[in-house]
Amino acid sequence: MIFLVGAAIEHVYNFVVNNDIQPGNVGTILLADVGVPVVALILILASRRLDKKASALR
């Protein structure tokens, strides 16, 4: 997850500073570099919330 966030920062940096608009720099790859960590974080938080609710029912 940390690697993907770092890669996303690098892609944005290259886009802004070097005007690099190649498909390998911005586009789907940037969306994946940002989207995967966000979805993973949402799933982790949802799992923790469900675990707390399940343990309260026991």
Chimera marker file (.cmm) of the C-alpha trace (Angstrom):
<marker_set name="trace">
<marker id="1" x="0.000" y="0.000" z="0.000" r="1" g="1" b="0" radius="0.5"/>
<marker id="2" x="2.829" y="2.408" z="0.827" r="1" g="1" b="0" radius="0.5"/>
<marker id="3" x="4.477" y="1.664" z="-2.524" r="1" g="1" b="0" radius="0.5"/>
<marker id="4" x="1.295" y="2.557" z="-4.425" r="1" g="1" b="0" radius="0.5"/>
<marker id="5" x="0.903" y="5.860" z="-2.590" r="1" g="1" b="0" radius="0.5"/>
<marker id="6" x="4.536" y="6.711" z="-3.354" r="1" g="1" b="0" radius="0.5"/>
<marker id="7" x="4.044" y="5.756" z="-6.991" r="1" g="1" b="0" radius="0.5"/>
<marker id="8" x="0.949" y="7.970" z="-7.197" r="1" g="1" b="0" radius="0.5"/>
<marker id="9" x="2.899" y="10.916" z="-5.777" r="1" g="1" b="0" radius="0.5"/>
<marker id="10" x="5.648" y="10.330" z="-8.346" r="1" g="1" b="0" radius="0.5"/>
<marker id="11" x="3.120" y="10.151" z="-11.205" r="1" g="1" b="0" radius="0.5"/>
<marker id="12" x="1.511" y="13.434" z="-10.149" r="1" g="1" b="0" radius="0.5"/>
<marker id="13" x="4.948" y="15.045" z="-9.730" r="1" g="1" b="0" radius="0.5"/>
<marker id="14" x="5.986" y="13.975" z="-13.239" r="1" g="1" b="0" radius="0.5"/>
<marker id="15" x="2.704" y="15.246" z="-14.632" r="1" g="1" b="0" radius="0.5"/>
<marker id="16" x="3.004" y="18.669" z="-12.985" r="1" g="1" b="0" radius="0.5"/>
<marker id="17" x="6.749" y="19.326" z="-13.270" r="1" g="1" b="0" radius="0.5"/>
<marker id="18" x="7.655" y="17.531" z="-16.509" r="1" g="1" b="0" radius="0.5"/>
<marker id="19" x="4.250" y="17.780" z="-18.224" r="1" g="1" b="0" radius="0.5"/>
<marker id="20" x="4.418" y="13.998" z="-18.703" r="1" g="1" b="0" radius="0.5"/>
<marker id="21" x="1.021" y="13.034" z="-20.074" r="1" g="1" b="0" radius="0.5"/>
<marker id="22" x="1.966" y="9.586" z="-21.353" r="1" g="1" b="0" radius="0.5"/>
<marker id="23" x="-0.638" y="6.855" z="-20.731" r="1" g="1" b="0" radius="0.5"/>
<marker id="24" x="1.861" y="5.042" z="-18.484" r="1" g="1" b="0" radius="0.5"/>
<marker id="25" x="2.106" y="8.061" z="-16.202" r="1" g="1" b="0" radius="0.5"/>
<marker id="26" x="-1.422" y="9.430" z="-15.934" r="1" g="1" b="0" radius="0.5"/>
<marker id="27" x="-4.626" y="7.626" z="-16.640" r="1" g="1" b="0" radius="0.5"/>
<marker id="28" x="-5.521" y="4.158" z="-15.495" r="1" g="1" b="0" radius="0.5"/>
<marker id="29" x="-2.237" y="3.544" z="-13.723" r="1" g="1" b="0" radius="0.5"/>
<marker id="30" x="-2.644" y="6.684" z="-11.614" r="1" g="1" b="0" radius="0.5"/>
<marker id="31" x="-6.221" y="5.732" z="-10.833" r="1" g="1" b="0" radius="0.5"/>
<marker id="32" x="-5.054" y="2.282" z="-9.707" r="1" g="1" b="0" radius="0.5"/>
<marker id="33" x="-2.211" y="3.745" z="-7.629" r="1" g="1" b="0" radius="0.5"/>
<marker id="34" x="-4.712" y="5.922" z="-5.769" r="1" g="1" b="0" radius="0.5"/>
<marker id="35" x="-7.764" y="3.660" z="-5.853" r="1" g="1" b="0" radius="0.5"/>
<marker id="36" x="-6.266" y="0.427" z="-4.531" r="1" g="1" b="0" radius="0.5"/>
<marker id="37" x="-5.000" y="1.914" z="-1.236" r="1" g="1" b="0" radius="0.5"/>
<marker id="38" x="-8.276" y="3.802" z="-0.719" r="1" g="1" b="0" radius="0.5"/>
<marker id="39" x="-10.369" y="0.662" z="-1.269" r="1" g="1" b="0" radius="0.5"/>
<marker id="40" x="-8.028" y="-1.376" z="0.950" r="1" g="1" b="0" radius="0.5"/>
<marker id="41" x="-8.300" y="1.198" z="3.736" r="1" g="1" b="0" radius="0.5"/>
<marker id="42" x="-12.101" y="1.232" z="3.474" r="1" g="1" b="0" radius="0.5"/>
<marker id="43" x="-12.211" y="-2.571" z="3.653" r="1" g="1" b="0" radius="0.5"/>
<marker id="44" x="-9.847" y="-2.659" z="6.653" r="1" g="1" b="0" radius="0.5"/>
<marker id="45" x="-11.943" y="-0.114" z="8.548" r="1" g="1" b="0" radius="0.5"/>
<marker id="46" x="-15.183" y="-1.933" z="7.693" r="1" g="1" b="0" radius="0.5"/>
<marker id="47" x="-13.696" y="-5.227" z="8.845" r="1" g="1" b="0" radius="0.5"/>
<marker id="48" x="-12.632" y="-3.737" z="12.170" r="1" g="1" b="0" radius="0.5"/>
<marker id="49" x="-16.078" y="-2.235" z="12.689" r="1" g="1" b="0" radius="0.5"/>
<marker id="50" x="-17.741" y="-5.589" z="11.964" r="1" g="1" b="0" radius="0.5"/>
<marker id="51" x="-15.340" y="-7.390" z="14.319" r="1" g="1" b="0" radius="0.5"/>
<marker id="52" x="-16.251" y="-5.005" z="17.138" r="1" g="1" b="0" radius="0.5"/>
<marker id="53" x="-19.965" y="-5.553" z="16.530" r="1" g="1" b="0" radius="0.5"/>
<marker id="54" x="-19.528" y="-9.339" z="16.399" r="1" g="1" b="0" radius="0.5"/>
<marker id="55" x="-17.545" y="-9.420" z="19.619" r="1" g="1" b="0" radius="0.5"/>
<marker id="56" x="-20.204" y="-7.312" z="21.355" r="1" g="1" b="0" radius="0.5"/>
<marker id="57" x="-22.831" y="-9.910" z="20.458" r="1" g="1" b="0" radius="0.5"/>
<marker id="58" x="-20.920" y="-12.766" z="22.092" r="1" g="1" b="0" radius="0.5"/>
<link id1="1" id2="2" r="1" g="1" b="0" radius="0.2"/>
<link id1="2" id2="3" r="1" g="1" b="0" radius="0.2"/>
<link id1="3" id2="4" r="1" g="1" b="0" radius="0.2"/>
<link id1="4" id2="5" r="1" g="1" b="0" radius="0.2"/>
<link id1="5" id2="6" r="1" g="1" b="0" radius="0.2"/>
<link id1="6" id2="7" r="1" g="1" b="0" radius="0.2"/>
<link id1="7" id2="8" r="1" g="1" b="0" radius="0.2"/>
<link id1="8" id2="9" r="1" g="1" b="0" radius="0.2"/>
<link id1="9" id2="10" r="1" g="1" b="0" radius="0.2"/>
<link id1="10" id2="11" r="1" g="1" b="0" radius="0.2"/>
<link id1="11" id2="12" r="1" g="1" b="0" radius="0.2"/>
<link id1="12" id2="13" r="1" g="1" b="0" radius="0.2"/>
<link id1="13" id2="14" r="1" g="1" b="0" radius="0.2"/>
<link id1="14" id2="15" r="1" g="1" b="0" radius="0.2"/>
<link id1="15" id2="16" r="1" g="1" b="0" radius="0.2"/>
<link id1="16" id2="17" r="1" g="1" b="0" radius="0.2"/>
<link id1="17" id2="18" r="1" g="1" b="0" radius="0.2"/>
<link id1="18" id2="19" r="1" g="1" b="0" radius="0.2"/>
<link id1="19" id2="20" r="1" g="1" b="0" radius="0.2"/>
<link id1="20" id2="21" r="1" g="1" b="0" radius="0.2"/>
<link id1="21" id2="22" r="1" g="1" b="0" radius="0.2"/>
<link id1="22" id2="23" r="1" g="1" b="0" radius="0.2"/>
<link id1="23" id2="24" r="1" g="1" b="0" radius="0.2"/>
<link id1="24" id2="25" r="1" g="1" b="0" radius="0.2"/>
<link id1="25" id2="26" r="1" g="1" b="0" radius="0.2"/>
<link id1="26" id2="27" r="1" g="1" b="0" radius="0.2"/>
<link id1="27" id2="28" r="1" g="1" b="0" radius="0.2"/>
<link id1="28" id2="29" r="1" g="1" b="0" radius="0.2"/>
<link id1="29" id2="30" r="1" g="1" b="0" radius="0.2"/>
<link id1="30" id2="31" r="1" g="1" b="0" radius="0.2"/>
<link id1="31" id2="32" r="1" g="1" b="0" radius="0.2"/>
<link id1="32" id2="33" r="1" g="1" b="0" radius="0.2"/>
<link id1="33" id2="34" r="1" g="1" b="0" radius="0.2"/>
<link id1="34" id2="35" r="1" g="1" b="0" radius="0.2"/>
<link id1="35" id2="36" r="1" g="1" b="0" radius="0.2"/>
<link id1="36" id2="37" r="1" g="1" b="0" radius="0.2"/>
<link id1="37" id2="38" r="1" g="1" b="0" radius="0.2"/>
<link id1="38" id2="39" r="1" g="1" b="0" radius="0.2"/>
<link id1="39" id2="40" r="1" g="1" b="0" radius="0.2"/>
<link id1="40" id2="41" r="1" g="1" b="0" radius="0.2"/>
<link id1="41" id2="42" r="1" g="1" b="0" radius="0.2"/>
<link id1="42" id2="43" r="1" g="1" b="0" radius="0.2"/>
<link id1="43" id2="44" r="1" g="1" b="0" radius="0.2"/>
<link id1="44" id2="45" r="1" g="1" b="0" radius="0.2"/>
<link id1="45" id2="46" r="1" g="1" b="0" radius="0.2"/>
<link id1="46" id2="47" r="1" g="1" b="0" radius="0.2"/>
<link id1="47" id2="48" r="1" g="1" b="0" radius="0.2"/>
<link id1="48" id2="49" r="1" g="1" b="0" radius="0.2"/>
<link id1="49" id2="50" r="1" g="1" b="0" radius="0.2"/>
<link id1="50" id2="51" r="1" g="1" b="0" radius="0.2"/>
<link id1="51" id2="52" r="1" g="1" b="0" radius="0.2"/>
<link id1="52" id2="53" r="1" g="1" b="0" radius="0.2"/>
<link id1="53" id2="54" r="1" g="1" b="0" radius="0.2"/>
<link id1="54" id2="55" r="1" g="1" b="0" radius="0.2"/>
<link id1="55" id2="56" r="1" g="1" b="0" radius="0.2"/>
<link id1="56" id2="57" r="1" g="1" b="0" radius="0.2"/>
<link id1="57" id2="58" r="1" g="1" b="0" radius="0.2"/>
</marker_set>
